[in-house]
Amino acid sequence: MKNILRFMGFILLISIGFSCSADKQEPLENNGAIPQQIKVVNVENLPGAAKVYYSLPDDPNILYIRGEYILSNGQKKSVKASTYTNYIEIEGFGRSEQHHVQLYSVSRSEVSSAPVEVDIHPLSALIHDVFETLNVSETFGGVHAVFSNTDKAELILHTMIKDNEGNWINYDRLYSNAPEKRYSIRGLENVSTEFAFYFSDKWNNSSDTLKRTMTPLYERIIDKSDWKNAKLFNDTYIPEFDSWALENLWDNTTSKIFWGHPSKPENLALPNWFTIDLGKKYIFSRIRVNQLNHDKSFMYTGGTPLTFEIWGSNNPSQNGEWDSWTKLGDYTSVKPSGLPTGSLSDEDIRVAIAGEDYDFPVNLPAYRYIRFKTTRTYGARVNIALSELTLWGQQVD
């Protein structure tokens, strides 16, 4: 028995040694020959980058092409290109300036050729074009930013504020590559505040800075404990299953859903609506709409409202007629990426989980009842699927 155990231990040691030897990183070949140089054919300057086109020498020993260069911030960069292409992309630049690049042919033995030197002159990075479109304004509980990013560059919008000691502090960061973006920075008090906004990219290039002094509009979250289903005659609120009740829309969680139909399911069609009694009168500032987000397959599809209207009333008729209602706004949900149904970007998922905020016009009268009227859904479904609604504003005694 001992001899068997010794033999098994010996085999194990050999296996471990072989495994370590097999994992050792070595060149594909062991050939010290210096590869021939490439020949630069053309340079195409791009925003923040350049494509250097070349012809390969007749040298089967070449494995790839390597480019080496230094960014404006002094950072050294190295990029590779396969021999199956005829160009190498040099990227990461911020401003439109001339830069020096060295290109090497690299053999299968990781031997480099003598460098081929080329000058490039990239165009300004896309963050500068996006910055020129940036527009900011005051909104409820914060400030609102709008910008265009037609080339879908990956960027970060930085928002900074000045503290009481006059120091700039980071307040918010938005990651986005959406072609059009409307974004609100919330959680700020109704006091005059100095703001600064700028963009950066994944290479730490930064745009100019936009500075503004603005005063966020006053708002407070509306207490949901008084909310009730108004159950007007022609409302759509009867749940498909008992656990999918309309009351789930104000339970302060997105883990439960509403999915319902009218009292006569055969009458289900678009548009349809439901009515909430808030218990008190409020001047509304904004509403947050949370779509189903417990699984990615439910995001931006099915019965998720795409376009909808919000109506207000203080004395709705029980038969559900619209005579006593006032339209407060028309709204459209926006999928940031614009990708087709079933395809989601990281930003799409973040927005679906966080919910979408929609502002009401300033100086509205106070209302106790609201109607949520869906006119179109993402999946052309007539059953409406939502997980939570939240309102902000001011209570009127």
N, C-alpha and C positions, 0 to 999 in steps of 0.2 A: 504493500500500500504506500509506504514512504517513497519507494522508487517511482511509483506512478505520479505522486504529488510533485516530486522533484522534476520529473520529465515535463509535467504540465507547466510548472513554473518557468522552466527553461524555454518552452515554446512561447509563453506569454512575453518574456523579456525580448525574445527575438522579434515578436510581432510588434511590440512597442517601438523597438529600435527601427524596424522597417517603416512603421508609420511616420515616425519623426523624420526619417530620411526622405520619405515620399513627399512630405509637406514642405520641404525646403525649397524656397523660391530661387530658381536658377534661370539663366538665359535659355532660349529654345535650342540654341546651338553654341558651340564653343569655337568660334572662328574670329580671329583678331583682325581680319581684313577691314580696312576703312571703306565705308560705302561711298558711292559717288554722290555729288551734290545735285539738288533739284535745280530747275531753271524757272525763275519767276516770270510769269507771262502777263499778269494784270493785277491791279489792286482795285477793289470795289469798296469805297468808304460808305459806312452805314451809321445810323444813330448809335453812338457809343461803342462802335465796333468797326471792323474791316474784314473783308474776305480777300485773302491773298491766293490767287490762282497760280498754279505752277504745272510744269511738265516733269514727269518722273524720268530718271535716267534708265537705261537698259541694264538694270542691276537687280537680279532676282533675290539678292541677299537683303534688300531693304524690307523692313517690317512695318515701319510707320514714319511719319514726319512729326517733328517736335518744334514748336514755336516758343521762344522765350522773350519776355518783354517786361517793362516796369510801368506800373500805373502811375498816375499823377501824384498819388499819396505815398509813393516810394515802395509800394508792395511789389515784390517780384512774382511773376506769373509764368506758368508753363502749361501749354495745351498740346494735345496730340491730334493727329488726323490719320486715318487709315489710308493705305495705298489704293483702296478701292474708290477714293475720291480724288479730285484734282484741285482741291482748295483746302485751306485751313482758316478757321475763323478766330480772329483775335478780338476779344471783347473785354468790357469792364471800364471803359473810359467815360468821363463825365462831360468835359468840355471839348470843343472842336480845336484840337491842337495836334501838332506833328509829333509822332512817336517812332522810335527806332525798334525794329524787330529782327531777331536772329532766328533763322530757320535751319534745321538740321535733318539730314536723313539718318535714320537709326536702323542698324542691322539686327538680325535675329539673335546676335550675340550681345546686343545692347551697346554696340560700338557706334559712336556718332561721327558723322562727316565733319569736315570743316564748315563753319557757318556761312550761310548766304544772308547777306544783310539787305533789308528793305525798309523804306520809310513809308508810314501810313499817316493819314490825316482824317481820323473819324469825325463824323458829324456830332453835334451835341447830343447827349443822351436824351431819351424820350421823356424823362422826368421834367425836363425844362419845357417841353411842349405842353405837357399836362399842366404844369404850374401856370402857364399863361391862360388856361381855361378856368382856373380855380375862382370860385365865387363864394363868399361867406356872408351870412346874415344872422340876425337874432332869431331865435325861435323859443318855443316853450321849454323852460328848464335847461336851456343851453344855446348852442349855435348850430347853424345848418351849413354844410359844405356841399357844393355841386362842382363836378369836374368831368371832363371828357378824356378818355384814354383809348382812342380809336385803334391803336396798335396793340392793345391788351398787354401792355408792359406790366411786369410784376413790380409793384411798388408799395411803399408805405406812406400814408399821410400822417404826419406828426402834428399833434396839437399841444401847444404849451401855453401856460398862463403865468402871470406874475403873482407871486405871493405877497404877503403884507410887508415883507422886508425888501421888496423890489427885485427878488431873484426869479429868474425864469425856471419853471419846473415842468417836467413832462406830465401831461394830463391824460393823453389818449393817443393810441396808435391804431390805425386802420390798415390792414393788409388787403390789397385788392388788385385784380387784373380785369375788372369789369370794364366794358367799353364806355358805359355811361354810369356815373355813380352819384346818388343823392344820399347824404349821410348826416345824421344828427349826433352831436356830442352832447350828452345829457348829464344831469345830476348837479347842475350849477345853480347858485342862488341868484335872486333878482337884484343884483348889485352890479355897478359898472366894473368891468374886468378887462384887463389888457390880454389880448390873445396873440399868438404867433403860430403860423402854419407853414410847413415846408414838406417836400417829398424827398424820399431817399430810395435807392434801389439795392439789389442784393450785393452789389460791389461797394456799398457805403458811399456812393456819390450822392450829393445833396443839391437840391435846387436852391433858388433864392428863397427868401422868407417874406411872407405876407403878414404884416402886423396891423391889428385893428383893435380899437376899444369898443366894446359892445356890452349891452345890458340884457341878459337872458330874461325872457318873459316869465312872470310868476305862474306857478302851477303846483298842485299837490295831487298825489294818487287818490283816486276816489274809492272810498270804503265799499267793499263788495258785500258786506254782511247784510245789507238791506235789500239786495237785488232779488227780484222774483220774476218768474215767467208770467207775462201779462196774459197769455192765452187768449188772444183776440181771435175772432171767428175764422178768418181766412189765413191765419199764421201757419207756418210749417214748423212743428215742434214735437210731434209724437215720435218717440224714439223707435228705431228699428228693433232694438233690444232694450230691456229695462235699464241696463247699465250705461246706455249711450244717451242719457237724458240731457236736455238743454241746460240744466243746472250745472253740468260739468264745466260750462264755459266761464263760471265765476267761482271755482273752488280753489283758486290760487295754485294750481298745478297743471302741467301739460301732460300728465300721465293718463288722464281720462279724456274721452272724446264725446262730441255731439254728432249724431248722424240720425236724421229724422225724416218725417214725411207729414203731409197734411192729414186731417181727420179722415179724408177719403183718399187713400194712396193713389187711386187711379187719376187724381187731379194733379199729381206731382209734375211740375214743369218749371222751366225758368222763364221769367224771374220768380223767385220765391223769397220769403222773409220770415223773421221771427221778431218778437217784441219783448223788451226787457223793461220792467218797472224798477227804477233805481232807488225808489223810496223817498228821495229828496230831490230838490231842484239843483242843477249844477250848470255853470258856464263851462263848456268843454274846451280843452286845449288840444288833446290828441287822444288817439286810440291805438292800442297795440293789438294786432291780430296774430295769434299763433296757430299755424297749420299743424296737421298731424306730423309728428317728428319722431315717434318711437321706433320707426324703421325707415331707412332711406327710400325704400320702394314706394312709400306714401307721399314723398315730398314733391311738390309742384306737379301733381297729377290728380286723377280721379275727381272727387268733389271739392277739391281745394278752391276757394273763390279766387278768380283771376281779376274780375272787375265787380265792384259792388258800390252801393250807396248807403249813406247813413242819414236817417231822418230823425227829427225830434218833435215831441208833442208834450203838452201839459194836460190835455183833455181828450184822449183818443176815444173814438166811438167803439163800442163793444163789437159791432159788426165788421170792424176792420177796415172801413172805408178810409180813403186817403185825404178827405177834405180837411181834417184837423191836423195834418202833418206838414212839416217844413223840411225840405231837403237841406242837409248841412254840408254835404260834399259828395263828389264822385271820386272813386279811388281805384287804382290799378296795382295789383301785386307785381313785383319785378323780380324775376330770376336773374341774379347778377351776371352769370356767365352767358345767358342767352342760348345755352345748349338745348338740344331737342329733348323731349320727354325720355326719361330713363337714364340720361347722362347728367352727372352732377360734379361740379367743381367743389373744392374745399370751402370756398366762399359761399357757394349755394347752401351747403350743409350748415355752416355757421349761422347764416341768416335764418334758415328754416327753424333752427333750434332756438335762436334768440327771439324770433318774432319780428314782424314789420310794423314800424310806427307810421301813423298817418296824422298830419296836423289838420286841425279845423281852422276855418277862417277866424281872424281876430274880431272881437267885439260881437260875438253871437249873443242872443238872448239866453236865458237860463231855461233848461228843460229837465223834466223828470223822467220821461219815457224816451227810449231810443228804438229805432227799427233798423235792423241789419238786412238789407235787400241785396241778394246776390243776382247779378245779371249774366255772368259767364263764369265757368269753372275751367280749370286747367285741362281736365280730361273730358270736357263736354258732358259731364255727368249732371243729373238733375238733383241727386241727393247731395246735400252740403255736408262737408266734413271739416270740423274745426276742433281745436283742443282748448283754447282759452281766449278770452277778451279782457282787456284792461283799459280803463279810462283815467285820464288826468284832467284836472280843471280846478274850479273854485266852487265851493258850496254857497248857495244863496239862501239865507234864512227866510 
